Amino acid sequence: MDTSPTRQQPDPAALAATVAGLQARARTELAELVAFKSVADEAQFPKSECEAAARWVADALTAEGFQDVATLDTPDGTQSVYGYLPGPAGAPTVLLYAHYDVQPPLDEAAWISPPFELTERDGRWYGRGAADCKGGLIMHLTALRALKEHGGVPVNVKVIVEGSEEQGTGGLERYAEAHPELLTADTIVIGDAGNFRLGLPTVTATLRGMTLVQVQVDTLEGNLHSGMFGGAAPDALAALIRVLDSLRAEDGSTTVAGLEAQGTWQGLQYPEADFRQDAKVLDGVGLIGDGTVADRLWARPAVTVLGIDCPPVVGATPSVHASARALISLRVPPGMDAATATKLLRAHLEQTTPWNARVTTEQVGQGQPFQANTDSPAYASMAEAMRVAYPGEEMQTAGMGGSIPLCNTLATLYPDAEILLIGLSEPEAQIHAVNESVSPEELERLSLAEAVFLTKYAESKA
């Protein structure tokens, strides 16, 4: 590998042609990755699926010449994969992040094609994790392979591929805190975000944090016959429904007592008509909340009831319920402390439970919000790279309502590091929903953008 202090940047057209030539391999490897049912929840899928996915990632890094490749046993019982690819002497170090764990497929019958079988349809590749975030790893590998064909990778590269991002259990964060030297870098590229619109190059500047709270309501020693006792016996399910309803105002805005909910977003706006189309809102159904769509998504807290433990309609008996339980997600915007929000949410749930019913709350996950410094040199390099990958388009800066708790951990551990968020999760990808997909054109363009970014960033640091 060339270790001279200056290197000639590869011709963008030649680099683009190389990236295009690597797309068949990218599809093959993405299909292999998607086939692993790597949901980091042993209650739904065996742990062996995640372990097999981790081995695949480790083997891929080893095959690309990475050194110190290791499968890290993180404190939450999952595995993350690390590798180091040395670059020229004196070059900066760039950390590339992705995750191989995925959301559950939800209703498999609602998938047009099998969720764990990459399927091409209507110009997109469908499969769970295709965009979020197994495709992000393939993007990183493709960019590095293209650079190798044009004189070598001009920076030192560290890769970390997480195995528990979707569960929010914090294993990699705690591992990084215990081994702070492992992921130190000058710039960090998080490949787990996405363009605001298909074909519109975007970096994500803010992420909402998240807290997960489980609430249980108990009223009786056991279920009772609704004919004999209904009307006087306190129904735990009815009590829980009242508690959950108290989390929203009449217009659907989040209303947790003591939690500020009037933030505004000053950047790129999200037209309501576009949002309705992206979210597939049914005709005639109104959106919830007030303010702009961008305010609601990126600058304000948002509560969601993720699940309720209660009998399904099929097989239900005429009973007054003794117990009921729900899992609640609260997303919190930058500027708001997730730990404080958790305390307020738990207090709200306990104080609004009716009829003196017994209520218990438990925090089961938490991550702080994140805000990047978009004035850093790495952003300038990425803007140049995006112009190459998306001719005629300028890079946009947007927020994202989702959470990547690792970002805050990395920002705390490495305060001088520049952190950029890009990725394949544009609206048509439908991440976390049925029929998740990735655009192969976006995969190609963003792989090229990352390759160009690494060359321009190395030049800026020379």
N, C-alpha and C positions, 0 to 999 in steps of 0.2 A: 504494500500500500504506500502511496506517495506521502511522504512526511515533510515535504517542503513547505515553507511558511505561506507561500502564495500558490493559488491553483486557478486554472482557467475554468470559468463557469461553463457548463455544458450548454450547447445551443438549445434554446427552448423548444424549437420545432423537433429536433432530434430526440430530446427527452420526452416530448409528448408522444412521438411515434413509438418509443420504447415502452412507455406506460400502456399505450393502446395494445401493443403486442403481448403484454403480460395479463390482459384481461381474461383470457381463457383459463390460465392457471389460477387467477383470482377466483373465478367462478367454481372451479373444481375444489379448491381448498375451502371456500366458504361453504360449499355443500357438505364437505367432510365435517366441518365445525358445527354446522346447524344440526347435523344428525345426532350429536350428543344432547341428551335431554338434561342439560346442565342447570337445572333449577336447584338452587342451594337450599332445599327444604326437604329433609329426609321423610317428612310426613307424606310427601307427594311423589317424589322420585328418589331412587336409591342414590346414595352418596357416590357410588362407583361411577355414575355418569359424569359428575363433576371431576372426579379424579382422572377419568379417561380424557376429558377435555383438557385438563391441566397438563397431562403428559403430551398431548398433541401440540400444545403451545410450546412446551419445553423442547420437544423434538424439532419444531419449526425454527426456533431461535438457534438451536445448536447447528442445524443444517445451514443457517445463514452466517455461520462463523462467530456467533456471539460467545463470549467468554463468561465464566462464572455463572452459567445458567443454573438456576436453583428453583425448586418448588418449595415455597415458603409455607410452613404450617402456621397460620395466623390464629390469634387467641380465640376467635369465634368458631374454631373447628373446621374452617375452610382452607383452601389452598390458593395462593397467588403465585405467579411465575415471574421471575426476574432474569434479566440477561444484560450483558455489557458488551458493546461493540466499540473497540478503540478506533479513534480517528487519527488525523495528523497531529504531530506534536504541537502543543500550544493551542489547539482548537478548543472552542467552547464545548460544553456538554449539554445535550438536549435529552430530556426525559420524555418518552412517548408512553402514553397511558391508554389502555382499553380494558374491558372486562369480558370474560367469557361466560359468566353466569347470566341467566335469562329469567324473564318473568314466566310464570306458568302459562300454558296455552289457553287457559280458560275453557270455554265450551268448544271442545275439539270438533263437534258436529257442525259448528258454525264456520269452520275453516273450509274454504273451497278446495284446497289441497292440504295434504297432511302437514301439520305444523313443524315437524322435525325432518322434513324432506324438502330441500330447496327446489322450487318449481318455478320455471319461467312462464310468465303469462302477461300478455299485453305490454310487453317491453319492460317488465319488472321481475325481480327475483323474490319469490315469496318463501317465508319460513321464519320461525321464531328465532330472534337474535340476528336476523339478516342485516338489520340496520343498527340494532341496540343490543350488544355492541360488538358482536363477532365481526361484522363488517368493518368496524373501526380497526381491529387488529389486522385484517387483510389490507386495509388502506396503508397502514404503517409498513407492512412487509413489502407491498408493491412499490412504495416510494423508495425504500432502501434498495430494493433490487434494481430499480431503474438507475439510481445513482451509481451503483456498482458497475453498471455497463458503460458508464461515462466518466471513468477516472476514479471512482470510489466515493465513499460517503465522507463529506468534508468536515464533519463534527464527530465528537465522541457521542455515542448513543447509548442511553439506558432505556430499557423497555420494562414496564411493569404491567402485568395483566391480572386483574383482580378476579377473585372467585366469589365475592359476596356483595357486590355493589347493589344489586337489586333488593337484597334483604335488609340493607341498612343496619347491619349488625356491628359494623365498625372494626372488623378484624384487621384489615390492612392499615387503617389509621393507627390503631394501637401498636401494630408491628412496626410501622414507620417511626412512631414516637420512641419505641424502645431501641431502634437501630437507625438513628437519624443520618448516619453517614451513607446509608445505602442508596437513597434516592436523591441525594444532593445534585443540583443541576443549575446551569445558568438560565435555562428556559425550559418550561414544561408545556408540552402540547397534549391536552386532554382530548382524545378522539371520541368523545361521548356526547357531543352536542349535535347541531345540525343547522342547515341553511334555513333562513326564515321562509323562503319559498324555493321550490325546485328551480335550480338554475340561477339563484340569486346568492352570490357568495357572502357568507355571514360568519362573523365571530360572535360568540356569546359572552357578554360582559358581566352579567349578573345571574345568579342562581338563587332560587328560594331555598331556604332551609326547611327542615321537616321534623316533626315529632309524631310518633305513633303512640297512642294511648289506648289501652283496653279497659273497658268499663263493664262491670257486672252489677246487676240489680237482683236482689233476693227479697221475696216477700212471704213465702210460705214454706212449710217443711216439705211439701210435695204438691204436684198438680192436683187440682180439684175438678169435679164435674161442674161444667159451666151452668147446667140447668139447676143444680141444687145450691150452688154457692155464688154463681155469677151475679154481680150487682152489688155485692157487699165485700166479697173477698178481694184483696188488693192483687191486681194482675201485674206481674213483673214485666211482661212484655209491653203492656200498655204504659207502664211507668217509663220504660226505656224509650219508647217512641216519643213520649213527651220530652224527655231529656234531649234526644237527638234533634227534635224539632226546635228546641230552644237555641240551637247553634246557628240558626239562620233567621234573618229578618224577613219581613213579608216579601221583599223583592229578591230574596235569596242571598243577600250579602251575609258574610260571616259575622256573627255576633257572639264573641267570647268576652265575657265581662272583664273589663280592664285592658283589653287588647286593642290598640290603635288600628283603625282599618280605613284610613282615608288617604293613603299615600298616592302620589301621582308619578307617572312615567314620562320623562322628558325626551326620550330618544325615538327610534323608529316606531311608528304607530301600526296598529293592526286593524284594518278596516273591518267593520262588523260583518259586512257581506262575505268577505273572505273567510272570517272566522267561522261563520255559520256553515260555509261550504266545507272547510277543513274538518270541523267537528261533526259534520253530517247531522246537524240539528234538523229535526223533522219540521216540515212546513207548518207555519202557524204557531210553533212553540217559541216562547220568548227566551232570551238569555237572562241569566241571573246577575244580580249585583247592579251597582251604579258606577259612574265614571266611564272612561274609555275602556275598551277591551284590554289595551296594554296596561292600564292601571290595575285592572282586576287580575291579570295574569302575572305581572312582573313586579308590582309595587305594593300589593296588599296581601294580607293573610287569606288563606282559603281552606275551609274545612271540608272533608269528604268522609262519609261513612263507608268504610271499605268492606265491611261484612257484619252480618248479624247472625248469632246462633239462636235459631228458633225453628220450630217444626216447619217443613215444607208443606205446601198446600195439599199435595198428594199424600194421603195417609194421615192427615191431621185429625186429631180427636177433639171432641167438644170439651175443652179443658180451660180452666183458668191456670195460667202458667206461674210456676213458683220461682223460676229464675230466667234471666235473659242476659245476653252478653253481646257486645259490639266492639269492633276495632275501628278506631277513628284516626284519620290522618289530618294533621294541620300543617300546611305549608306557610312558611314565614319569609318575608322579603328581606333584602339587605337592610341593615340598620336596626333590625329587631333581633333580640337574643333568643335563640331557640329554647334555652333552659328556662328563661322567664316565661316564654309562651307556654311551655309545658306545665309549669306551675299554675298559670292562669286557667288553662284548659281543664286541668284536674279539679281545681277549685270550682270552676263553673259547673262541671258535671256533678260534683258532690252537692253543690248548693241548689241545683235545680231539680234534683230527684224528688218527686212528689210523695206524699202519704207517709213520710218518715220511713220509706223503704230503705233497706240496708244497701249501701252502694260501696263498691271498692273500685279503685282505679289503679292501673299499673302502666308505667312507661315501658314500652318494649322496643323503642328505637328513637334516635335523635341525631340530627345533623345541623350544623350552623349554615346560614346563608353565606353567599360569596359575592364579592365585587372585585373585578379585575382593574388593573391600571392600564387603560387603553392608550396612554401616551408613551409607552415604552418602545424602545427600538425594535423589539421583536414584532410588534404590531405593524410597524412600518414595513418590515420585511415581508410579513404575511400579506399586507395589502398589495405589494408588488407582485407577489406570487399569485394571488387571486386574479390579478389582471391578466396574467399569462394563461391561467387555467380557464378563465371565464372572459374571453375577449369582449370588450365593449361594456363590461360591468365593473362597478366599483364595489369594494368590500363594504358591507353594512355591519353595524353593531346593534345587537338586539339583546333582550333579556330572555331567560328561559324559566318557566315555572317549575321545572323539575329540580331535583337535588342531587348533588354529587359531593357528599360530605368530605371526601378525601381532599377536595380543593382547599378547604380551610385548613386542614392539617398541614398540607404542603406549604401553604402561604405562611403559616405560623412557624414551621420548621425552617423554611428557607425564605426569609422576608425579602431578600434581594433578587429572588428568581422571578422571571417574567412568566406569567401563566396565560396561555391562550386556549380557548375551547372551540373546536371545530368538530365536524362529524357528519354522519349520514342520515340523521333523524329529522328530515324535513317533513312537513305535514302529511304528505301522501304516504309516508312510511307506516303510519298507524302503529307506532311502537306501543307496547303494553296492551294492545287490542288484538282481536282475532285478525287473521290475514295480514300480519306484519310483512312488510316488503322493503326492498332497497332498490333504488334506481341504479342500474349499472353505469349510466352516464355520470351520475354524481360520484360513484366510486372511482371512476376513471379520472374525473376532473379533480377531485380532492386528493387523490394519490399524486397527481401531477403537481397540484398546489403545494403539497407537503414537500415533495422533492425539490421544487424550486425554492420554497421557503428555506430549506436547510442550506442550500447553496448561498442564497442572499444573506441569510443570517450569519453564516460563517464569514462571508466577505465583510459584513458590517463590523465584525469583531476582530478582523485581521489587523 
